[in-house]
Amino acid sequence: DEMNSNFESSSADLILTIIYSSNSISKGQQFDLDYSRIFLRWDKEKGNFSFYTDKFFDGSQALRNFLFNINTSENEKGPYTLSNENQGIILFSRDNAEGVYSILSESQETSSQEIDPAEVSFRLLDDEASEMYPSFYGPDFLKGAGDNGQGRPEKMLFSSDRDGAFD
């Protein structure tokens, strides 16, 4: 099962790096963060649209290691990336022994170091409710636009099951 995808835009219009949750690494036992490249092709003259995927590209080893260091024996779901030219940050949710998810953040600069999970986890609501699927919103905010004047994120949106169901 692959779910909860997040894409990183590239300078090429038709190549996307997708980070997603998958239980294929553990053969169905747990969800981990994984990645792939998707190459899109659209032949306007013939009206054909096609795509293919692979995991090999410049930087794939660094991305693989970054995600490998994040993944644990718990479930990691709902990735959301923020990046600029100097640094990449990923937000995601991880469950604990009771099955309650918390939102965590990880920086590519610190992922190779041993970090106390309490230092990168934050709670927005009470400790018994799960918090998942973080993303950002703002007027004219365009994820991946960097400092090109595409608005600023002003609100963090997320899902919670505080009232018994995710909404």
BELDAVEN-V109098 format. One record per residue. D_CENTER is the distance of its C-alpha to the mean C-alpha in Angstrom with 2 decimals. Layout:
[[D_CENTER] [D_CENTER]]
This chain:
[[15.76] [12.45] [10.52] [7.69] [6.67] [5.07] [7.69] [9.16] [12.77] [15.57] [19.21] [20.27] [20.15] [19.55] [17.03] [13.26] [10.69] [8.25] [5.36] [6.10] [8.04] [11.59] [14.89] [16.61] [16.37] [18.38] [20.42] [19.53] [19.82] [16.35] [12.68] [10.69] [7.52] [9.04] [9.29] [12.06] [13.90] [15.49] [18.87] [20.42] [24.19] [26.36] [30.10] [31.51] [35.07] [34.71] [32.09] [29.90] [26.12] [24.50] [21.37] [20.60] [17.76] [17.81] [16.00] [18.49] [18.44] [19.21] [16.68] [15.43] [17.05] [15.40] [11.83] [13.08] [14.66] [11.82] [9.74] [13.22] [14.03] [11.19] [12.14] [15.24] [17.75] [16.01] [13.29] [9.59] [7.80] [5.76] [2.07] [3.43] [5.12] [8.87] [11.39] [15.10] [17.66] [17.96] [14.74] [10.96] [9.11] [5.74] [6.12] [5.96] [9.26] [11.91] [15.34] [18.63] [21.94] [22.83] [19.70] [18.60] [14.92] [14.14] [11.30] [10.80] [9.99] [10.38] [11.94] [12.56] [16.16] [16.44] [14.37] [17.62] [19.62] [20.33] [18.96] [20.12] [17.28] [19.34] [18.87] [15.09] [15.08] [16.42] [18.09] [18.75] [21.15] [23.41] [22.66] [23.38] [20.80] [17.23] [14.57] [11.26] [8.76] [8.96] [9.47] [12.43] [15.75] [18.90] [21.91] [21.40] [17.88] [16.15] [12.57] [12.96] [16.70] [16.98] [20.44] [22.05] [23.18] [20.65] [20.86] [19.12] [16.64] [19.07] [17.49] [14.44] [14.10] [13.08] [14.75] [17.33] [20.03] [22.53] [25.13] [24.66] [22.25] [18.70] [19.12]]
